[in-house]
Amino acid sequence: MTKTKILIIEDEAAIADILEYGLNEEGYHTKIAYTGIDGLKVLADFEPDLLILDWMLPDLSGLDICKKVTSSYNIPILMITAKSDITDKVLGLEFGADDYITKPFDMREVGARIRTILRRVDQAGRIREEAEEAGGPILRFKDIEIVTCERVVRKGDKKIELTPKEYDLLLKLYSHRGKIFTRSELLDEVWGYFYSGDTRTVDTHVQRLRKKLDIGDLITTVFSIGYKFNKQTDSSYDAHD
């Protein structure tokens, strides 16, 4: 059986060694990078299944790396940092992290969070299956086209750059048009883990989708509950493009 690969980007050698040893003991295949620049190089060659990322690095901010990774890869990210303020936690999640743990940490908690993330890592695939059930690999509404096999969204003749989480959120809402989702449900089903803290990350991603695609009339807020994608009579699909 192929081992799950985990890349650790952490500049403190002692912490990196603890993570490497503990994760290797659990059967993972790990690699360490001590700077952000080296980490991005290793990422491209190693092709990890999960990234453990330190917030504070000597050359690049962990948030900048998080943004770069989520814009180019569909890799879950566990951020580890000394920052414990809830605002920092929400900021990390909004930049694309899947979960967040603060120093000092217990390896048992790190392992549990990684297992939780990996249990849900196939969520994107399930969402794509839902999209196919909803109409096929190309979905259309208004002047917007979603090419599910390529995870590409176009508005008119312009490609719209969405982060992986923005794309998955759009697909989840569109695939269940008319259904009301609570913020907690969206966190669990789109972000792929049970998040019991602040749910503002969902609000932020919805706002970005509305702005990027100009669909404030389609993704509506259900007061005190969450969000829904309104049913439209002009929605269509093409299963053969």
C-alpha positions as CSV (number, residue, x, y, z in Angstrom):
1,M,0.0,0.0,0.0
2,T,1.3,3.5,-0.9
3,K,2.0,5.6,2.1
4,T,0.3,8.9,2.5
5,K,2.8,11.7,1.9
6,I,3.1,14.7,4.2
7,L,5.3,17.7,3.7
8,I,6.3,19.7,6.8
9,I,7.4,23.3,6.3
10,E,8.7,24.4,9.6
11,D,11.8,26.5,10.4
12,E,12.3,25.2,14.0
13,A,14.4,22.0,13.6
14,A,13.3,20.6,16.9
15,I,9.6,20.9,16.1
16,A,10.1,19.6,12.6
17,D,11.9,16.6,13.9
18,I,9.2,15.8,16.5
19,L,6.6,16.0,13.7
20,E,8.6,13.9,11.4
21,Y,9.3,11.2,14.0
22,G,5.7,11.1,15.2
23,L,4.2,10.9,11.7
24,N,6.7,8.3,10.5
25,E,5.7,6.2,13.5
26,E,2.1,6.4,12.3
27,G,3.0,5.2,8.9
28,Y,3.2,8.4,6.9
29,H,6.0,9.2,4.4
30,T,7.3,12.7,5.4
31,K,9.7,15.3,4.1
32,I,10.8,18.5,5.8
33,A,11.6,22.0,4.4
34,Y,12.9,24.7,6.7
35,T,12.0,27.7,4.5
36,G,9.1,28.7,2.4
37,I,11.0,28.9,-0.8
38,D,12.5,25.4,-0.3
39,G,9.0,24.2,0.8
40,L,7.4,25.3,-2.5
41,K,10.2,23.5,-4.5
42,V,9.8,20.3,-2.5
43,L,6.0,20.6,-2.9
44,A,6.2,20.4,-6.7
45,D,8.5,17.4,-6.7
46,F,7.2,15.5,-3.7
47,E,3.5,15.9,-4.5
48,P,2.3,15.5,-0.9
49,D,-1.2,14.4,0.1
50,L,-1.2,16.9,3.0
51,L,0.9,20.0,4.0
52,I,1.8,20.9,7.5
53,L,2.7,24.6,7.4
54,D,4.2,26.9,10.0
55,W,2.8,30.5,10.1
56,M,6.0,32.2,10.8
57,L,8.9,31.4,8.5
58,P,12.2,33.2,7.9
59,D,11.6,34.1,4.3
60,L,7.9,33.9,3.4
61,S,4.7,34.2,5.5
62,G,2.9,31.0,6.0
63,L,-0.2,32.9,4.8
64,D,1.4,33.8,1.5
65,I,2.5,30.2,1.0
66,C,-1.1,29.0,1.9
67,K,-2.4,31.4,-0.8
68,K,0.0,30.1,-3.4
69,V,-0.7,26.5,-2.6
70,T,-4.5,26.8,-2.7
71,S,-4.4,28.7,-6.0
72,S,-2.4,25.9,-7.7
73,Y,-3.0,22.7,-5.8
74,N,-5.9,20.9,-4.2
75,I,-3.9,19.9,-1.1
76,P,-5.3,20.1,2.5
77,I,-3.3,22.3,4.8
78,L,-2.8,22.1,8.5
79,M,-1.3,25.3,9.9
80,I,0.8,25.1,13.0
81,T,1.7,28.3,14.8
82,A,2.3,30.1,18.1
83,K,-0.6,32.5,17.2
84,S,-3.7,31.6,19.2
85,D,-6.0,34.6,18.7
86,I,-9.3,33.7,17.1
87,T,-8.8,36.5,14.5
88,D,-5.5,34.8,13.4
89,K,-7.2,31.5,13.2
90,V,-10.0,32.8,11.0
91,L,-7.5,34.6,8.8
92,G,-5.6,31.3,8.3
93,L,-8.8,29.5,7.3
94,E,-9.8,32.3,5.0
95,F,-6.4,32.0,3.2
96,G,-7.2,28.3,2.5
97,A,-6.0,26.3,5.5
98,D,-8.1,23.3,6.3
99,D,-7.4,23.3,10.0
100,Y,-5.2,25.1,12.6
101,I,-3.3,24.0,15.7
102,T,-1.3,26.1,18.1
103,K,2.1,25.6,19.7
104,P,2.8,23.9,22.1
105,F,0.9,20.9,20.7
106,D,0.5,17.2,21.6
107,M,1.3,14.8,18.7
108,R,-1.8,12.9,19.6
109,E,-3.9,15.9,18.7
110,V,-1.8,16.6,15.5
111,G,-2.4,12.9,14.5
112,A,-6.1,13.1,15.2
113,R,-6.5,16.3,13.1
114,I,-4.6,14.9,10.2
115,R,-6.7,11.7,10.3
116,T,-9.9,13.8,10.3
117,I,-8.7,15.9,7.3
118,L,-7.6,12.8,5.4
119,R,-10.9,11.0,6.0
120,R,-12.6,13.8,4.2
121,V,-10.0,14.4,1.5
122,D,-12.1,12.7,-1.1
123,Q,-14.9,15.3,-0.5
124,A,-14.0,17.2,-3.6
125,G,-14.5,14.0,-5.6
126,R,-17.9,13.4,-4.1
127,I,-18.9,17.0,-4.8
128,R,-17.9,16.5,-8.5
129,E,-20.0,13.3,-8.5
130,E,-22.9,15.4,-7.2
131,A,-22.4,17.9,-10.0
132,E,-22.5,15.1,-12.6
133,E,-25.7,13.8,-11.1
134,A,-27.0,17.4,-11.3
135,G,-26.4,17.6,-15.0
136,G,-23.0,16.5,-16.3
137,P,-19.4,17.9,-16.6
138,I,-20.4,21.3,-17.9
139,L,-23.0,23.3,-16.0
140,R,-24.5,26.6,-17.1
141,F,-26.6,29.3,-15.5
142,K,-27.0,32.9,-16.5
143,D,-23.7,33.8,-18.4
144,I,-21.7,31.4,-16.2
145,E,-20.2,28.0,-17.2
146,I,-18.7,25.4,-14.8
147,V,-16.5,22.9,-16.5
148,T,-16.4,20.3,-13.7
149,C,-13.9,17.9,-15.3
150,E,-11.4,20.8,-15.3
151,R,-12.6,22.7,-12.2
152,V,-12.8,25.8,-14.4
153,V,-15.4,28.6,-14.1
154,R,-16.1,31.1,-16.9
155,K,-18.2,34.2,-17.0
156,G,-18.9,35.0,-20.6
157,D,-15.6,34.5,-22.4
158,K,-13.6,35.3,-19.3
159,K,-12.1,32.6,-17.0
160,I,-12.8,33.4,-13.3
161,E,-10.0,32.6,-10.9
162,L,-11.5,30.8,-7.9
163,T,-9.7,29.2,-5.0
164,P,-10.3,25.4,-4.5
165,K,-12.6,26.2,-1.6
166,E,-14.5,28.9,-3.5
167,Y,-15.0,26.4,-6.4
168,D,-16.2,23.6,-4.1
169,L,-18.5,25.9,-2.3
170,L,-20.0,27.1,-5.5
171,L,-20.5,23.5,-6.7
172,K,-22.0,22.4,-3.4
173,L,-24.6,25.2,-3.4
174,Y,-25.4,24.9,-7.2
175,S,-25.7,21.1,-7.0
176,H,-28.4,21.5,-4.3
177,R,-30.3,24.4,-5.7
178,G,-33.1,25.5,-3.4
179,K,-31.6,23.7,-0.3
180,I,-30.8,25.8,2.7
181,F,-27.4,25.0,4.2
182,T,-26.3,26.1,7.6
183,R,-22.8,27.6,7.9
184,S,-21.7,24.6,10.0
185,E,-23.0,22.2,7.3
186,L,-21.0,24.0,4.7
187,L,-17.9,24.0,6.8
188,D,-18.2,20.3,7.4
189,E,-19.1,19.3,3.8
190,V,-16.9,21.7,1.8
191,W,-14.0,22.4,4.1
192,G,-14.0,18.7,5.0
193,Y,-13.8,18.8,8.8
194,F,-16.0,19.6,11.8
195,Y,-15.2,23.2,12.8
196,S,-16.8,24.3,16.0
197,G,-15.5,27.8,16.2
198,D,-16.1,31.0,14.2
199,T,-18.1,30.4,11.0
200,R,-17.1,33.7,9.4
201,T,-14.9,31.9,6.9
202,V,-18.1,30.7,5.1
203,D,-19.5,34.3,5.0
204,T,-16.2,35.5,3.5
205,H,-16.1,32.9,0.8
206,V,-19.8,33.5,-0.1
207,Q,-19.0,37.3,-0.4
208,R,-16.1,36.5,-2.7
209,L,-18.2,34.3,-5.0
210,R,-20.9,36.9,-5.2
211,K,-18.4,39.6,-6.1
212,K,-16.3,37.5,-8.6
213,L,-19.3,36.0,-10.4
214,D,-21.9,38.8,-9.8
215,I,-24.4,36.3,-8.5
216,G,-25.7,38.1,-5.4
217,D,-29.2,37.4,-6.7
218,L,-28.5,33.6,-6.8
219,I,-26.6,32.9,-3.6
220,T,-29.0,34.3,-1.0
221,T,-28.7,34.6,2.8
222,V,-31.3,32.9,4.8
223,F,-31.6,35.0,8.0
224,S,-30.2,33.3,11.1
225,I,-29.6,30.0,9.2
226,G,-27.2,30.1,6.3
227,Y,-27.3,30.2,2.5
228,K,-29.0,28.7,-0.5
229,F,-28.6,28.8,-4.3
230,N,-31.9,29.9,-5.8
231,K,-33.5,27.7,-8.4
232,Q,-33.3,29.2,-11.8
233,T,-35.3,28.3,-15.0
234,D,-32.3,29.1,-17.2
235,S,-29.9,26.6,-15.7
236,S,-28.6,24.0,-18.2
237,Y,-26.0,21.4,-18.7
238,D,-24.1,19.6,-21.4
239,A,-22.9,16.1,-20.6
240,H,-21.0,15.7,-23.9
241,D,-18.8,18.7,-24.2
